[in-house]
């Protein structure tokens, strides 16, 4: 007989960790808005009209849909889009040694859920049947592909590198990424390729503009779409970038330092707690500082390049990063054969 208690505890923990994710996202967006206002000045009314607060106002609205909308898709697709973030988040061992869903952190499954979740979000706004809904759907589709393709290229390149350095097992999982050994043998070309990939991925995280950050539908888009479904779509738009940041941060965070430090139950618990807190502080720092810098740099590059060259920036950077990592892979393989 299967005991239901461990299952209930596991999924209760998923909800708890999801609350941690959303809390970190909300805190980061508030910190981002305040920092932006302090830098730009004046510093009066810093807490007035914060985008995160505006995002929560649809809780008080009754459900409102355009007459031209497909009611079923508009009502249920935002919930499905948000729900598909749960298996992604549960597959990442965030703050724990083992993920909640222990499938080895399969990257193909994670990226499939990312794509399917984005598809439900696109369907939810395109099903409204209005011109503004079609425009937002086209914008979401463009941003999704601009983020998804570099992500897959990054994982494929890193998988090739892991094979060249002799990593056994499934290289399309999070397990090889958490090992420090494969990265120790990476030379300058490979490191530059990884940095370029991180820049490309962070610069393509979904956002309206620099002012609103990761808050979706904040500039008056879809005024005839209100209620709880819009809130689910807003939370999806807020949580999705943080899922991508989590994936990136987990790869390079020094988990081994915290897991190997301390002897005994009490010291291990303290170091584990310090690792958990440090990790989430790093997530907030990445979102508030690093992601913003990537947005700014990409905006400057697009501003000064000719319009005909702008669409080729992402493909050029992605291909360059892949070639750098592949070059490092070939170099490592040749050294191993010679040895």
N, C-alpha and C positions, 0 to 999 in steps of 0.2 A: 504494500500500500504506500502510495506516494504522500509524503507529508506536505501539507499546503503551507505550513508556517515559514519554511525557508524561502519559498517562492514569494510570499507576501512581503517578507523582510527585504528580499532583493529588489522588488519593484518599488517598495517604499523608499529604499535607498536611492533608486533612480530619480524619483520625484524630488527627494531632498537635494541631490546633486544638481538637478535641473534648476531648483530654486537658487542654488549657489551660482550657477551660470548666469541666470537672468539678473540676479542681484549684482554680480560683477559687471554685467553689461550695462545695467542702469547707472551704477556708480561711475563707471568709466565714461559714459556719455555725459553725465552731469559734470564730472571733472574736466572733460574735454571742452564743454561749452564755457565753463567758468574760466579755464585757462585761455581760451581764445578771446574771451571778452577782456580779461586782464591785460593780455598782450596788446590788443587793438585799442582798448580804452574808448570812451571814459569809463571809470570804474563804478559809476552810479547804477543802481538797480541791477546788480549782477544776477540776482535770483529772479528777475522778472521775465516772464514769457520764455521759459526754458523749453526746448523741443521735447524732452522726455515727459514733462508735465502735460504738454499738449497731446502727446501720444496716448496718455491714459484717459483723456476726456471722453472718448467714445464709449467708455463703460457706462456713462450716464445716459446715452442715447438709445432710443428704440431702434430696432432693425429697420433700415430703410434701403430699398433696392430700386433701381430704375425699372420702369415698366418693360423695357426691352430686354431685360436680363433673363438668363436661364436660372431659375430660382434654385434648383437642386445644386448646380455647380457653384453658384455664388455663395450658398449657405454652408456647404460641406467641404469644399476644396481647401479653404483656409485652414480648417481644422486638420485635414489630412496632411497639408504641407507642414504644419507645426508638429504634428505627431511623428512624422518621419524623421525629425531631428533627434528623437529619443534613442533609436537604435544606433545612430551615428555617435551620439554623445556617450552612450553606454559602452561602446566598443573601444573608447579611448581610456586607458588607465590613468585617469586624472586624480592625482593625489593619493592613489593607491597602487600597490604593486601589481594587482591583477585587475583587468577591466571587469565591469559588472556583467557584461555579456562576454564570456571568455571564448571568443572565436579566433583568437590570435590577432585581432585587429586587422582583419583582411581589408586591404585598401580598395580592392575591386568592389566589395560589398559596400564599403563606406562611400565611395564615389558614386555608386549606383543609387544609394539613398539620397545623396546630395542632388543628383540630377533629377530623380523622381520627385523629391520635395520641391525643387524649383519649378518643375513642370506643373505641379498642383497649384503653386502660387500664381503661375502665369495663366493657367486655366481659370482661376478664380476671378482675376481682373478682366480677362478677355471675354468671359461669359456675361459681363454686364451689358454688352451690346452697344456701348456708347463709344464715341470717338476718343474721349479721354481714356476709357478703359483699354482700347486698342493701342493707344500711344504708350501707356504704362506697361502693357504686356510686351510690346516690342522692345521697350527699354530694358525690362527685366530679362527678356530672352537674350538680348545682346550682351548684357552684363554677365549673365550666367555662362555663356559660351566663352567670353573673354577670361573668365576665372577658371572654368572647368578644364579647358585645353592646356593651359600652362601647368595646372596641377597634375594632370595625367602625364604630361611630358616630364615633369620633375620626378614623379614616382618611377616612371619607366627608366629614366636616366640613372637614378640612384639604384634601382634594382640591377641594372647592368653593371654598375660599379661594384655592388656587393658581390655579384657573381665573380667578378675579376679578382677580388681580394680573398676569395675562398669561403665566403659565408655560405653555410649549408642551410637547407630548409627553404621555406617559402619566402622569397625576397620581396614579394608583393604583400607584405604585412608590416605592422608596426614593430614587430619584435626586432628585426635587424636594425631599424632606425634607432632603437634605444640602446644599442651596444656602442660602447666608446671605441672598441678596437677597430672597426672598419674606418672610422673617421681619423684615427691616428695616422694612418698611412696616406691620407689625402694630401696632395701637393697643392701649390698655389693655383694652378689652372682649375682644379676641382673645387677649391674653396671659393674662387671667384665665380664659378658657375653656380654654386649653391647660393651665394649672395645675390646674384642676378635673378635667380628663380624666386627668392624671397621677396625681392623688390617688385618683380612683376606681379606676383600673387597678391601682395599687400596693396599694391597700387590699384588692383582691380576689384577689391572688396566693395560690395554694393554700397553706394551712398548717393544721395541726391546732389549735395554740394558740400563745400568745406564748412558752411555755416551749420547745417543740420546734422552733419556726420552720418552715422549709420541709421538714423531715423528714417523709416520709409513712409511715403505718402504724407509728408509734412508741409509741402508748399501749396496746399489747396487742391491737390490732385483728388479726383473722384469725390466731389462734394456730395453726390447723391448716393454714396455707399457708406452707410453708417451702421453702428451697432457692434455686437460682440464679435461678428465675423471679421470686421475691420481690425479689431483689437488683436485677434489671432494672427492676422496678416502682418500687423505691426510688430508683434512679438517674433514672428518668423523672420522678418527683415532685420530685427535687432540681433537675434540669436545666431543666424547663419554666418555672419562675419566672424563671430567669436568661436564658432566651431572650427573654422579654417585657421584662426589664430591659435587655437588649442592644438590642432594637429601639428602646426609648425613649431610651436613652443615646446611641445612634448618631445619632439625629436632631439632638440638641442639642450634641453634642461638637464643639469647634472644630477639625475636621480640617484646614481650610484654613490655619490658623496653622502646623501642623507640616509640611504638604506644600509650602507656599510659602517656608519658612525654610531657610536653608542653600544654599550654592552648591557644586557639585561632588559627586562620588560619595560621598566620605567624610562630608561634612557632611550630605548628604541622608539617608544611612543613619543617622547619629546622631540627627537630628531625627525620622526615622521610628521609630526604636527608642524614643525618649523619648515619642512619641505613643502607641505601643503600650502601654508601661508605664503612662503616665498614664491611658489609657483603662481598663485593667483595675483600676487603683487606684480609679478613679471607680466602677466596677461594684461593687467590694467596699464602698465607702462608701455607695452607694445602697442595697445590700442590708442592711448592718448598721445604718445610721442612718435613711435616708429611708423605706424600706419599713416599718421598725419603727414610726416615728412615724405613718405612715399607718394601720397596724393599730391603734395605740393611739387615735388620734383617732376612727376609725370605731367602735371599741368604746365609747368614751365617748359618742359621739353616739347610738348604739343603746341605751345604758344609760339615758339620761335622756329619750329620746323615748317616748311611749306605744307599747305593743305594736302597736296598729293602724296606726301610722305607720311602723314599722320597715321593712316590705317596700317602702315607697315612697321610701326614701332614695336608692337607686341610680338608679331611673328619674328622680327629680326632679333629681339632680345631673347626670346624663347629658344630659337635655333642656336644662337650664340652660346647660351648657357648649356644646352644639350651637347654641343660640340666640345666645349671645355671639359665637361664631365666625361664624355666618351674618350677624349684625348688622355685624360688622367687614367681612365680604365685600361686603355691600351698600353700606356706606359707602365702601369703596375703589373699587368699581365706579362709584358716583355721582361720586366725585372725578375718576376717569379720564375719564368721559364729559364732565364739565364742563370739564376741561382741554382 
